[in-house]
Amino acid sequence: MSEFANQLLSSKDFFSRSTRILEEADSGFSPTEGMMTVAQQVAHTAQTVAWFVQGATRSEGFDLDFEKLALEIQAVTSLASARKMLDSAFGQAVAWVQNSDPQTLAKPLPEGPVMGCQPASDVIWGIIEHTAHHRGALTVYSRALGRVPPMPYGD
């Protein structure tokens, strides 16, 4: 397995471990009105993993219709469903990395406001950083629910 694939799998494992304290009954929780719910945070993380891979593989680059993307997330109400989305998105990201040759991963991304002209492989860092951001947000949600989230890096 490639180092990139291992990094993606580690990011997914850290996210899953630190958020496993959240339960299906927590799906609709958000700290304040107008913030994403637990389920929406996980779904958004999944959506963004797929968004990065699509941005690296589509000739037109990243989909910048953020309003459309936000509407998709607003419809998610189940943490279990969102977790399945996350598993699928990371599976697709790992498959993309493993099925890409070095030239494909080095190919510059399309010009644009998101990672314009950087090597396609740089989206892996975007995935890892974005996933860590939402992992942290969900640990705050866990604490607001009166729970102590486990350390993400091991039991």
N, C-alpha and C positions, 0 to 999 in steps of 0.2 A: 504494500500500500504506500502511496506517495506521502511525502511529508505534508503537503497541502491537505490531503484527505485526513491525515491524522490530526492536523490542527482543527479542521472543521468538526471532526468527531469529538475532540476534546472540548471545544466550545459548546457543542450540543450537550455533552455529558455534564459540564459545569452548570449549564442552564437548568437541565432536568434535576440535578441533585439539589441545587439551591431553591428550587421552586416545588419540590415534591411535597412539601408541607401543606401546600394549597390543595383544597378538595373541590369536588364538583359543586358543592353547596356554596363555595366562594365565587363561583363564576361571575355573578353580577356585582361583586363588590368593587367599589372605587372609593378612594379617600374623600373626594369631594365631587359634587355634581359637575358634569362636563369633562371629567377625566375618563380615560379608557378604563373599562372594567378589567378584572383579572383575565377573563376569557379573551377580551379584545387585546390586551397586552401580549398574550401568547400568540394570538392569531396575527397580530401586526408583526411580531418577530418572524413568524413563519412566512408571511407575505413578503417581508423584506429580504429574507434569504433568497426566495424565488426571484424577487425583483432584481437583486444583484446579478444572479446567474443569467437572467433574461437580458439584462443590460450588457453583459459581456458576450452574449451569443447572438443578439439581434443586430442586423446591419444598421438599424436606425438608433441603436443604443437604448438608453433608459427611458421608460415610460414616465413622463413628468406630469401626468394627470393625477396629481395628489388628491384632488377632491374625489375622483372616482375610486381611488384606492382606499380612502378613508371611509367612503360609503360601504365598501365591501366589508370592512372590519366592523362597522357599526352593527351589522347583521349577525355577528357571531355572539352567541349567548351561552355556549357550553364550553367549559374548560376541557372536557374530554375530547370534544371535537377539535378544539384549537390545538391540543397536544398532538392529535393525529395529523393535523396540518403541518405542525412543526417537524414531526418525524418524516413526513413525505418530502417537505422542502429540503431538509438536510440530506435525505437520501438522494434526491436529485442533484444537489450541489456536489456531493461526494462522487456520484456517478459521472457528472460533467468533468470534474478534475481528473478522475481516473481514466476517462476516455479521451482526454485531450493530450495531444503531443506537446512537447516544449515550444514548438513554433506557435501553436494556437494560444497557449498561455502567455506567450511573449507579445502577441499581436496587440498593437495599440487599440484602445477603446476609441469609439467615435468621438469626434470633437463635441464639446458640450459642457454644461455647467457641472456635471457629475463625473469626476475622475477623467475628464477629457484627455485623450491621448496617452493615458497611463497604460501599462501592460494589463491585459485582461486578468492576469493572476492577482492583481491588486484588489480585485473585488473580494477575495478571500479575507483580506484584512478588514474590509468594510463589513463583511458578514460577522466576523469575530467581534469587532468593536461594537457594532450595533446590538448584537446579541448580549454582550456584556452590559451594555447600557440598560437594556430592558430586564435583564437578570437582576440588576441592582434595584431598579424601580419595583420589581415584584417582591424583593426582600423587604422593602419599605412597606408595601401592601401587607405582607405577612405579619410584620411587627404591628401594624395598625389593627390587625385582626387578633392581636394578643399572642402571636406565635413567634418562636425563635427559629428562623430558617437555618438549616444546616450549612456548614462551610461548603463552598462549591468544589473545593479541590481534593476532597477525599473524606472518607468516613472516619 
